[in-house]
């Protein structure tokens, strides 16, 4: 994407979905979020979430199609990881990918009622090239830019960087 094609401001609906809606819903009920996002219930679940985002961002005409959001469930160490591929970005700070790690051991039958999560984003950023990808992390309501990544990196590289950040083996 060339600088001339990038919007001046992030689209409110796209930004809200990637930075806030997924994160807040997952923080509220991590088990249910992971179950729905990794199942056949994903599409209606995402559709309802998008409807809520649209209602909260009435001045943004951006259309987010639930079918354009892809989910890849995997494991990092012994913890579940969801990689969410967002709709195409059009502005800096919009999420390309979201990575959520659930702080449970998948081999243990007894899990915490509300386990911690690690929430990462892979965003369109401004760098030395015309565009780059920024690796970011949320801790509570605080957003941290952790560094620039290869502009051609995909979800596997994103998962590897998450694994390195958390210090676990990726399976």
N, C-alpha and C positions, 0 to 999 in steps of 0.2 A: 504494500500500500504506500503510495507516495504522499508526502506531506500535504500536497494540494488537495488530496482526496479525503483527508481526515477532518472531521467536524471540529469546530472550535470547543465544544463542550460535550461531555458524555451524554448519551440519551438517558433520561431519568429512569425509564422502565428497565432498560438493559442493565444499567449500573445497579439499580435497586435489587434486581433479581440476583445478580452474581455476588454482590457485596453484602447485602442485608437479608433478603428473604430466605434464601437457602440456609444461611448461617443461623438466623434467629429461629427458624423452624427446627433445625437440627439441634440447636442448644436446648430448645424447649422439650423435645422428646427424641433423643438420639436413636433409640431402638426402632421406634416407629418410622422415623425418617429413613434409616438405612434399609429397613424391611421393604418399604414402599418403593424407594428409588432403585432397588435391586430386583424388583419383581415385575410381574405383568401389570401391577397396579400403578406403575410409574406414570404412564401417559395421563390417566385421569387425575392423579395426584398433582402432576406438574401443571396440567390445564387449570385446575382450581387455584393453584398458587399464582399463576400468571393472571388469572381474573382478579385476584386480590391486589396484585401489584398494579394492574391497570386502574383499579378503583382508587388506589392511593396516589396514583400519578395521572390525574385526569387531563392535564395539559400537554402530555407527551403523546403524539400520534403514533409512536413506534408500535409496530405489530410484532409480537413475539409468538412464534409458532411452536407449540409443545413438541411437535414432531422433529423440530430442528435441534432439540436438546438431546444429546446422546450421553448415556451413562455406562461407564465401564467399572464394574466391581472387581476389585483385586485385593491382595493382601500385602501388607508391609510388616515384616517380621511376623508376629502372631496376631496382628491387629488388622481389622477390615479397613479398606481404603476405597472410597468412591471417587472416581474421576468423572466430572461433569463437563462435557463439551458444550459451550454456550453457542448461541446463534452468532453469525459473523459480526465482528466488531466494526465500528465506524468512527471511534474517537479514542483518544488517549484515556487511560484508566478504565476502559471497559474490559471485562473479563473474557479471556479466550477459553480458559479452563479453570475449574474449581476443583480442589482436592481436599477431601475431608477424611481424616483418620479418626476412627472410634477407639477410644482408649480402653479396650477390653482384650482379653486373651481368647481367641476363637476356640481354643482347646479346652477352656474351662466352662463347665455347664452353668455355674453360678456366676452371674455377672451383676455388676452394680445396677441399681435401678436407673440412675441417671449418670452414666459415665462421662468423663471429660472428652472433648473433641479437640482436634487440631485442624484449623481451617486455613487453607492456602489458596492463593489466587495466582494466575498466570495472566498478566495484563498487557495490553498494548501500551508501550511506553515510548518516551522520547530518549534517544540515545545518539551515539555517534553516527549510526546509519540513519536512513530515512525513518525507520521505525525499528523498535526492538521489543523484546518481551521482558517484562519485569516479574520477578519472583517475589511474592508478598505473603505476609502472614497476618492473620487477625488474632489478637489475644483480647478476649472480651470485646469491647467496642473500640479498641485501638488497632490501627492499621499500620503495619511496618513494611517499608520497601527494603527487601533483603539483597537485591542485586539484579543486574542485567543478565539475561540468558541469551543463548544463541537464537537468532530470529527464526531459524528453521526448526527449532525444537518442537517435538510433538508431545503427546500425553505420556509416552514411555520415559522421555527425558525429564518431564515434569515430575513423574512418580519417583524417578531416581534422585532428583534433587530433594524431594520431600524425605525420602529414605535417608539421605545423607544428613539432612537437617535434624532428623529424629534419632539418627545413629543406629538404625536397625537394618536387618537384611530384608531385601525385597524378594518376595516369592511370587 
